[in-house]
Amino acid sequence: MSDKKIKIEFAPGAFDQFDGTQEELDEFIAELQRMADSGELEEQSVSLDDEEAWLELSPEEQAVIEAAITRPGETRH
């Protein structure tokens, strides 16, 4: 693990579709930061540059990721 502290930032609207309470969202964000601080987040990460890893995702997961990284009017493939 690196000594560099990871700062997690969320894009505006990142949680617009979140279906839970503010308390649950706060707990989720705190857990992500804890995982980043401990190195666990990086250890469990998967590069989506890897075609094989991408294909292991469900079509629903792929659609969510593509929607998050594609600007309106653009297509990824």
DSSP file (Angstrom, degrees, kcal/mol; ACC not computed):
  #  RESIDUE AA STRUCTURE BP1 BP2  ACC     N-H-->O    O-->H-N    N-H-->O    O-->H-N    TCO  KAPPA ALPHA  PHI   PSI    X-CA   Y-CA   Z-CA
    1    1 A M              0   0    0      0, 0.0     2,-0.1     0, 0.0    38,-0.0   0.000 360.0 360.0 360.0 141.9    0.0    0.0    0.0
    2    2 A S        -     0   0    0      2,-0.1     0, 0.0     1,-0.1     0, 0.0  -0.452 360.0-132.1 -79.7 153.5    1.2    3.5   -0.8
    3    3 A D  S    S+     0   0    0     -2,-0.1     2,-0.3     2,-0.1    -1,-0.1   0.592  78.2 107.7 -79.0 -10.6    1.6    6.2    1.8
    4    4 A K  S    S-     0   0    0      1,-0.1     2,-0.4     0, 0.0    -2,-0.1  -0.534  73.6-128.3 -72.1 127.2   -0.3    8.6   -0.4
    5    5 A K        -     0   0    0     -2,-0.3     2,-0.5     1,-0.0    32,-0.1  -0.619  18.5-136.3 -78.3 129.6   -3.8    9.2    1.0
    6    6 A I        -     0   0    0     -2,-0.4     2,-0.6    30,-0.2    30,-0.1  -0.735  11.4-153.6 -87.9 129.4   -6.5    8.7   -1.6
    7    7 A K        -     0   0    0     -2,-0.5     2,-0.5    29,-0.1    26,-0.0  -0.917   9.1-148.3-104.2 122.1   -9.2   11.3   -1.7
    8    8 A I        +     0   0    0     -2,-0.6     2,-0.4    21,-0.1    25,-0.1  -0.784  19.2 179.5 -93.1 127.5  -12.6   10.1   -2.9
    9    9 A E        -     0   0    0     -2,-0.5     2,-0.4     0, 0.0    -2,-0.0  -0.964  14.4-148.3-126.6 145.4  -14.7   12.6   -4.8
   10   10 A F        -     0   0    0     -2,-0.4     3,-0.1     5,-0.0     5,-0.0  -0.919  19.7-118.4-115.9 139.1  -18.1   12.0   -6.4
   11   11 A A    >   -     0   0    0     -2,-0.4     3,-2.3     1,-0.1     4,-0.2  -0.365  47.2 -84.6 -68.4 150.6  -19.4   13.7   -9.5
   12   12 A P  T 3  S+     0   0    0      0, 0.0    -1,-0.1     0, 0.0     4,-0.0  -0.332 119.3  19.2 -54.7 134.4  -22.5   15.8   -9.1
   13   13 A G  T >  S+     0   0    0     -3,-0.1     3,-1.9     1,-0.0     4,-0.3   0.474  82.1 132.3  83.6   2.1  -25.5   13.6   -9.4
   14   14 A A  T <  S+     0   0    0     -3,-2.3     3,-0.2     1,-0.3    -3,-0.0   0.787  80.1  36.0 -58.3 -27.6  -23.6   10.4   -8.6
   15   15 A F  T >  S+     0   0    0     -4,-0.2     3,-1.5     1,-0.2    -1,-0.3   0.129  79.3 113.7-114.0  20.6  -26.1    9.4   -6.0
   16   16 A D  T <  S+     0   0    0     -3,-1.9    -1,-0.2     1,-0.3    -2,-0.1   0.829  85.0  43.7 -59.5 -31.3  -29.3   10.6   -7.8
   17   17 A Q  T 3  S+     0   0    0     -4,-0.3    -1,-0.3    -3,-0.2     2,-0.2   0.357  83.5 128.0 -95.9   5.3  -30.4    7.0   -8.2
   18   18 A F    <   -     0   0    0     -3,-1.5     2,-0.8     1,-0.1    -3,-0.1  -0.452  46.5-157.0 -66.2 129.0  -29.5    5.9   -4.7
   19   19 A D        +     0   0    0     -2,-0.2     2,-0.3     2,-0.0    -1,-0.1  -0.746  55.9  70.8-110.7  82.4  -32.4    4.3   -3.0
   20   20 A G  S    S-     0   0    0     -2,-0.8     2,-0.1     0, 0.0    -2,-0.0  -0.962  82.8 -68.3-172.1-178.1  -31.8    4.6    0.7
   21   21 A T     >  -     0   0    0     -2,-0.3     4,-2.2     1,-0.1     5,-0.2  -0.388  43.2-111.1 -84.4 164.9  -31.6    7.1    3.6
   22   22 A Q  H  > S+     0   0    0      1,-0.2     4,-2.7     2,-0.2     5,-0.2   0.876 120.8  55.7 -61.2 -37.1  -29.1    9.8    4.1
   23   23 A E  H  > S+     0   0    0      2,-0.2     4,-2.2     1,-0.2    -1,-0.2   0.912 107.4  48.1 -62.1 -42.9  -27.7    7.8    7.0
   24   24 A E  H  > S+     0   0    0      2,-0.2     4,-2.3     1,-0.2    -2,-0.2   0.892 112.1  49.6 -64.8 -39.8  -27.2    4.8    4.7
   25   25 A L  H  X S+     0   0    0     -4,-2.2     4,-2.6     2,-0.2     5,-0.2   0.920 110.2  50.2 -64.7 -43.9  -25.5    6.9    2.1
   26   26 A D  H  X S+     0   0    0     -4,-2.7     4,-2.3     1,-0.2    -2,-0.2   0.897 111.4  48.9 -60.7 -40.7  -23.2    8.5    4.7
   27   27 A E  H  X S+     0   0    0     -4,-2.2     4,-2.2     2,-0.2    -1,-0.2   0.898 110.6  51.0 -65.6 -41.0  -22.3    5.0    6.0
   28   28 A F  H  X S+     0   0    0     -4,-2.3     4,-2.2     2,-0.2    -2,-0.2   0.926 112.0  46.2 -61.7 -46.6  -21.6    3.8    2.4
   29   29 A I  H  X S+     0   0    0     -4,-2.6     4,-2.3     1,-0.2    -2,-0.2   0.898 111.8  51.6 -64.7 -40.8  -19.3    6.8    1.7
   30   30 A A  H  X S+     0   0    0     -4,-2.3     4,-2.3    -5,-0.2    -1,-0.2   0.886 109.4  50.8 -63.1 -38.3  -17.5    6.3    5.1
   31   31 A E  H  X S+     0   0    0     -4,-2.2     4,-2.5     2,-0.2    -2,-0.2   0.901 108.8  51.1 -67.0 -41.0  -16.9    2.6    4.2
   32   32 A L  H  X S+     0   0    0     -4,-2.2     4,-2.3     2,-0.2    -2,-0.2   0.923 111.7  47.5 -60.1 -43.7  -15.5    3.6    0.8
   33   33 A Q  H  X S+     0   0    0     -4,-2.3     4,-2.8     2,-0.2    -2,-0.2   0.893 110.5  52.0 -66.1 -38.9  -13.1    6.0    2.5
   34   34 A R  H  X S+     0   0    0     -4,-2.3     4,-2.1     1,-0.2     6,-0.3   0.924 110.8  48.2 -61.4 -43.6  -12.1    3.4    5.1
   35   35 A M  H  X>S+     0   0    0     -4,-2.5     6,-1.9     2,-0.2     4,-1.1   0.882 112.1  49.1 -64.8 -38.4  -11.4    1.0    2.3
   36   36 A A  H  <5S+     0   0    0     -4,-2.3     3,-0.4     1,-0.2    -2,-0.2   0.926 111.6  49.2 -65.1 -44.1   -9.3    3.6    0.5
   37   37 A D  H  <5S+     0   0    0     -4,-2.8    -2,-0.2     1,-0.2    -1,-0.2   0.854 114.0  45.1 -64.2 -35.9   -7.4    4.5    3.6
   38   38 A S  H  <5S-     0   0    0     -4,-2.1    -1,-0.2    -5,-0.2    -2,-0.2   0.643 110.8-117.6 -84.3 -14.5   -6.6    0.8    4.4
   39   39 A G  T  X5S+     0   0    0     -4,-1.1     4,-2.2    -3,-0.4    -3,-0.2   0.325  84.9 116.4  93.2  -8.0   -5.6    0.0    0.8
   40   40 A E  H  >< +     0   0    0     -5,-0.7     4,-1.8    -6,-0.3    -4,-0.2   0.856  69.9  56.6 -63.0 -37.0   -8.4   -2.5    0.6
   41   41 A L  H  4 S+     0   0    0     -6,-1.9     4,-0.5     1,-0.2    -1,-0.2   0.927 110.7  43.2 -61.8 -45.9  -10.1   -0.6   -2.2
   42   42 A E  H >4 S+     0   0    0     -7,-0.4     3,-0.9     1,-0.2    -1,-0.2   0.892 111.4  55.0 -67.5 -39.6   -7.1   -0.7   -4.4
   43   43 A E  H 3< S+     0   0    0     -4,-2.2    -1,-0.2     1,-0.2    -2,-0.2   0.842 113.6  41.6 -61.7 -33.9   -6.4   -4.4   -3.6
   44   44 A Q  T 3< S+     0   0    0     -4,-1.8    -1,-0.2    -5,-0.2    -2,-0.2   0.437  91.6 115.1 -94.7  -0.5  -10.0   -5.3   -4.7
   45   45 A S    <   -     0   0    0     -3,-0.9     2,-0.4    -4,-0.5    -3,-0.1  -0.309  50.0-154.4 -73.2 155.8  -10.0   -3.0   -7.8
   46   46 A V        -     0   0    0     -2,-0.0     2,-0.4     7,-0.0    -2,-0.1  -0.998  18.1-124.7-130.8 127.5  -10.2   -4.4  -11.3
   47   47 A S    >   -     0   0    0     -2,-0.4     3,-1.0     1,-0.1     6,-0.2  -0.573  10.7-156.6 -72.5 127.2   -8.9   -2.5  -14.4
   48   48 A L  T 3  S+     0   0    0     -2,-0.4    -1,-0.1     1,-0.2     6,-0.1   0.419  86.6  79.3 -85.9   2.7  -11.7   -2.1  -16.9
   49   49 A D  T 3  S+     0   0    0      4,-0.0     2,-0.8     5,-0.0    -1,-0.2   0.665  74.8  89.9 -74.2 -17.6   -9.0   -1.7  -19.6
   50   50 A D  S <> S-     0   0    0     -3,-1.0     4,-2.3     1,-0.2     3,-0.3  -0.727  70.9-155.7 -83.6 109.9   -8.8   -5.5  -19.4
   51   51 A E  H  > S+     0   0    0     -2,-0.8     4,-2.3     1,-0.2    -1,-0.2   0.861  92.7  54.2 -56.1 -39.3  -11.3   -6.8  -22.0
   52   52 A E  H  > S+     0   0    0      1,-0.2     4,-1.0     2,-0.2    -1,-0.2   0.914 108.9  47.5 -63.6 -42.8  -11.6  -10.1  -20.1
   53   53 A A  H  > S+     0   0    0     -3,-0.3     4,-0.6     1,-0.2     3,-0.5   0.900 110.9  52.8 -64.1 -40.2  -12.5   -8.3  -16.8
   54   54 A W  H >< S+     0   0    0     -4,-2.3     3,-1.3     1,-0.2    -2,-0.2   0.913 107.2  51.5 -60.7 -43.2  -15.0   -6.1  -18.7
   55   55 A L  H 3< S+     0   0    0     -4,-2.3    -1,-0.2     1,-0.3    -2,-0.2   0.704  99.6  64.6 -70.7 -18.8  -16.7   -9.2  -20.2
   56   56 A E  H 3< S+     0   0    0     -4,-1.0    -1,-0.3    -3,-0.5    -2,-0.2   0.678  86.0  91.7 -75.8 -17.1  -17.1  -10.8  -16.8
   57   57 A L  S << S-     0   0    0     -3,-1.3    -3,-0.0    -4,-0.6     0, 0.0  -0.462  87.1-108.5 -74.9 150.3  -19.4   -7.9  -15.8
   58   58 A S     >  -     0   0    0     -2,-0.1     4,-2.6     1,-0.1     5,-0.2  -0.362  29.8-108.8 -71.2 159.2  -23.1   -8.4  -16.3
   59   59 A P  H  > S+     0   0    0      0, 0.0     4,-2.3     0, 0.0     5,-0.1   0.857 122.0  54.3 -56.6 -34.6  -24.8   -6.4  -19.0
   60   60 A E  H  > S+     0   0    0      2,-0.2     4,-2.1     1,-0.2     5,-0.2   0.921 108.6  47.1 -65.3 -43.8  -26.5   -4.3  -16.3
   61   61 A E  H  > S+     0   0    0      1,-0.2     4,-2.3     2,-0.2     5,-0.2   0.912 112.2  50.6 -64.6 -41.9  -23.1   -3.5  -14.7
   62   62 A Q  H  X S+     0   0    0     -4,-2.6     4,-2.9     1,-0.2     5,-0.2   0.916 109.8  50.8 -60.3 -43.5  -21.6   -2.6  -18.1
   63   63 A A  H  X S+     0   0    0     -4,-2.3     4,-2.4     1,-0.2    -2,-0.2   0.897 109.8  49.6 -63.4 -41.3  -24.6   -0.3  -18.8
   64   64 A V  H  X S+     0   0    0     -4,-2.1     4,-1.7     2,-0.2    -1,-0.2   0.928 114.1  45.2 -63.6 -45.1  -24.2    1.5  -15.5
   65   65 A I  H  X S+     0   0    0     -4,-2.3     4,-1.6     2,-0.2    -2,-0.2   0.929 113.3  49.4 -65.5 -45.6  -20.5    2.1  -16.0
   66   66 A E  H  X S+     0   0    0     -4,-2.9     4,-1.4     1,-0.2    -1,-0.2   0.902 110.3  51.0 -61.5 -40.7  -20.9    3.2  -19.6
   67   67 A A  H  < S+     0   0    0     -4,-2.4    -1,-0.2     1,-0.2    -2,-0.2   0.857 110.1  51.1 -63.7 -34.3  -23.7    5.6  -18.7
   68   68 A A  H  < S+     0   0    0     -4,-1.7    -1,-0.2     1,-0.2    -2,-0.2   0.789 119.1  34.1 -74.2 -27.6  -21.4    7.1  -16.0
   69   69 A I  H  < S+     0   0    0     -4,-1.6     2,-0.5    -3,-0.2    -2,-0.2   0.476 101.6  84.5-109.2  -2.0  -18.4    7.6  -18.3
   70   70 A T  S  < S-     0   0    0     -4,-1.4     3,-0.1    -5,-0.2     6,-0.0  -0.870  71.3-134.1-106.1 131.5  -20.1    8.5  -21.6
   71   71 A R    >   -     0   0    0     -2,-0.5     3,-2.3     1,-0.1    -2,-0.1  -0.489  42.8 -83.1 -76.4 150.9  -21.2   12.0  -22.3
   72   72 A P  T 3  S+     0   0    0      0, 0.0    -1,-0.1     0, 0.0     3,-0.1  -0.285 118.7  21.2 -54.8 134.3  -24.7   12.5  -23.7
   73   73 A G  T 3  S+     0   0    0      1,-0.3     2,-0.2    -3,-0.1    -2,-0.0   0.250 103.1 106.5  90.3 -12.4  -24.6   12.0  -27.5
   74   74 A E    <   -     0   0    0     -3,-2.3     2,-0.4     2,-0.0    -1,-0.3  -0.624  55.7-150.6 -94.2 156.4  -21.4    9.9  -27.4
   75   75 A T        -     0   0    0     -2,-0.2    -4,-0.1     1,-0.1    -9,-0.0  -0.969   7.0-148.7-123.0 147.8  -21.1    6.2  -27.9
   76   76 A R              0   0    0     -2,-0.4    -1,-0.1     1,-0.2    -2,-0.0   0.831 360.0 360.0 -84.8 -34.2  -18.4    4.2  -26.3
   77   77 A H              0   0    0      0, 0.0    -1,-0.2     0, 0.0    -2,-0.0   0.415 360.0 360.0-105.8 360.0  -18.0    1.4  -29.0
